[in-house]
Amino acid sequence: MAQLVKRFFFGFYNLILGLVTTGKHLGRHAVTIQYPKERWTMPERSRGMVVLLTDHETGQLNCTACLLCMRACPTAAIEIEIEKDEKGKRRPKEFTVNYHLCCFCGLCEEACNFAAIKLAPKYEFPEWNSKDLIWDKKKLAEMGSDVPYEKPERKKVEAKKAPAAKSSAEGGDAAADTPVNPDAAPDGGEAKSSDGVG
């Protein structure tokens, strides 16, 4: 009997505690978003959907088919087929992202040196058919067409000169190139050998 009374008062206490907590927030502004009429704006560095970025001047994909993103992907969600254009430059013939496998880790974006792939701050890509979650190059480029990005500036590496060529160009000291004889006398004369002959 005592256990039943204890359980009753314990439940009543939790009910009052919940009502007090609700009363504290009753007059405040609601923090929920009325989706889909209202949509949350994700922060810039959020890991949303994977998209391909396009050069706004040329309209071509920034991807050079270097395969760094595909190799960095821990779940093998990225598949790339390579082809060469008229100038002999590599470009992606096929670029596929499988969202069944993607874990949205962002390693593909970190590995890319050409601002070609990005996890855009977008989260609305539900599909009724699971096969539609495998996106090809066209779909990835379409979803990334309005995603802002900064193209990295490439610094040209200057070739280093060889040390010998550098010293000869500066007119190096001839004495520095002459081998040193440890037996030579300091005054320029002929030194005696250690056995006394000479």
C-alpha positions in Angstrom: 0.0 0.0 0.0 2.8 2.4 0.9 4.5 1.6 -2.4 1.3 2.5 -4.3 0.9 5.8 -2.5 4.6 6.6 -3.2 4.3 5.9 -6.9 1.1 8.0 -7.0 2.8 11.1 -5.5 5.9 10.6 -7.6 3.8 10.6 -10.8 1.9 13.7 -9.6 5.2 15.5 -8.8 6.5 14.8 -12.3 3.2 16.1 -13.8 3.5 19.3 -11.9 7.2 19.7 -12.8 6.3 19.3 -16.5 3.5 21.9 -16.3 5.8 24.4 -14.5 8.5 23.9 -17.3 5.8 24.4 -19.9 4.5 27.5 -18.1 8.0 29.1 -18.2 8.1 28.9 -22.0 4.4 29.7 -22.6 4.8 33.4 -23.1 8.0 33.2 -25.1 8.5 33.2 -28.9 8.4 29.8 -30.5 11.7 28.5 -31.6 10.3 25.9 -34.0 10.2 26.6 -37.8 7.0 26.0 -39.6 8.4 23.8 -42.3 7.8 23.8 -45.4 6.5 27.4 -45.3 9.6 28.4 -43.4 13.1 27.0 -44.2 16.2 27.1 -42.0 19.2 28.8 -43.6 22.2 26.5 -42.9 25.6 28.0 -42.0 28.1 28.3 -44.8 30.3 25.5 -43.7 27.5 23.0 -43.1 27.9 19.6 -44.6 24.9 19.3 -46.8 24.6 17.7 -50.2 27.7 17.1 -52.4 27.7 19.2 -55.6 30.1 20.0 -58.4 31.1 23.6 -59.0 31.2 25.4 -62.3 33.5 28.2 -63.5 31.1 31.1 -63.9 33.2 32.7 -66.7 33.6 29.7 -68.9 30.6 27.6 -67.8 32.9 24.5 -67.6 33.3 22.3 -64.5 36.2 23.0 -62.3 36.9 19.3 -62.0 40.2 18.2 -63.6 39.6 14.4 -63.0 42.6 14.2 -60.6 40.7 11.5 -58.6 41.8 12.9 -55.3 38.2 13.2 -54.0 37.4 9.6 -55.1 40.5 8.3 -53.3 39.8 10.4 -50.1 36.2 9.1 -49.8 36.1 6.6 -47.0 32.9 4.9 -48.2 33.7 4.8 -51.9 30.6 6.8 -52.7 32.3 8.7 -55.6 33.1 7.1 -59.0 34.8 9.0 -61.8 35.6 8.0 -65.4 38.3 10.0 -67.2 38.5 11.3 -70.7 40.7 13.8 -72.5 39.6 16.8 -74.5 41.0 18.2 -77.8 43.9 19.8 -76.0 44.8 16.6 -74.2 43.6 17.8 -70.8 41.9 15.4 -68.5 38.3 15.9 -67.6 35.5 13.8 -66.0 33.5 11.7 -68.5 31.3 10.4 -65.7 31.1 11.7 -62.1 28.7 9.8 -59.8 27.9 10.3 -56.1 26.0 7.5 -54.4 24.1 9.1 -51.5 23.4 5.6 -50.1 27.0 5.4 -49.2 27.9 9.0 -48.6 28.6 9.8 -44.9 28.9 13.6 -45.5 32.3 13.7 -43.9 33.7 16.5 -46.1 37.0 14.7 -47.0 36.3 15.0 -50.7 36.0 18.8 -50.4 39.2 19.0 -48.3 41.1 16.8 -50.8 40.1 18.9 -53.9 42.7 21.5 -55.0 40.6 23.1 -57.7 37.4 24.1 -55.9 35.5 21.5 -57.9 33.5 19.7 -55.3 31.7 21.1 -52.2 29.3 20.1 -49.5 26.7 22.8 -50.1 24.5 24.1 -47.3 21.4 22.4 -48.8 19.4 19.6 -47.1 16.3 19.1 -49.2 16.9 16.1 -51.5 14.4 13.4 -50.5 13.4 10.9 -53.2 10.6 8.3 -53.4 12.8 5.9 -55.3 16.2 4.9 -53.8 17.8 4.7 -57.3 17.3 8.5 -57.7 19.8 9.1 -54.8 22.6 8.2 -57.2 23.5 11.5 -58.9 25.4 11.8 -62.1 27.6 14.7 -63.3 24.7 16.6 -64.8 22.6 16.5 -61.6 25.6 17.4 -59.4 26.5 20.4 -61.6 22.9 21.5 -61.7 22.6 21.5 -57.9 25.9 23.3 -57.6 25.2 26.0 -60.2 24.1 28.6 -57.6 26.6 27.7 -54.8 29.2 30.5 -54.2 32.8 29.6 -53.9 36.3 31.2 -54.1 38.7 29.7 -56.7 42.1 29.1 -55.2 45.0 31.1 -56.6 47.9 28.9 -57.9 51.4 30.2 -57.3 54.0 29.2 -59.9 56.9 27.4 -58.4 60.3 28.8 -59.6 62.9 26.3 -60.5 65.8 26.2 -58.1 69.4 26.7 -59.5 72.0 24.1 -58.8 74.6 25.2 -56.2 77.6 24.7 -58.6 76.0 26.8 -61.3 75.2 29.5 -58.7 78.8 29.7 -57.5 80.2 29.9 -61.0 77.7 32.5 -62.0 78.8 34.6 -59.0 82.5 34.2 -59.9 83.3 32.1 -56.9 86.6 32.1 -55.2 89.2 30.1 -57.0 91.0 29.2 -53.8 87.7 27.7 -52.4 87.7 25.3 -55.4 91.4 24.3 -54.9 91.8 21.1 -52.8 93.5 21.7 -49.5 96.8 19.9 -48.9 97.3 19.2 -45.1 101.1 18.7 -45.6 101.6 22.1 -47.2 103.5 24.7 -45.1 101.7 27.9 -44.0 104.3 30.1 -45.8 103.7 28.4 -49.1 107.0 26.5 -48.9 107.3 22.7 -49.2 106.4 21.0 -45.9 108.6 18.2 -44.6 107.1 14.8 -44.2 106.6 13.2 -40.9 109.6 10.8 -41.4 112.1 13.6 -41.6 112.8 13.3 -45.4 112.0 16.2 -47.6 
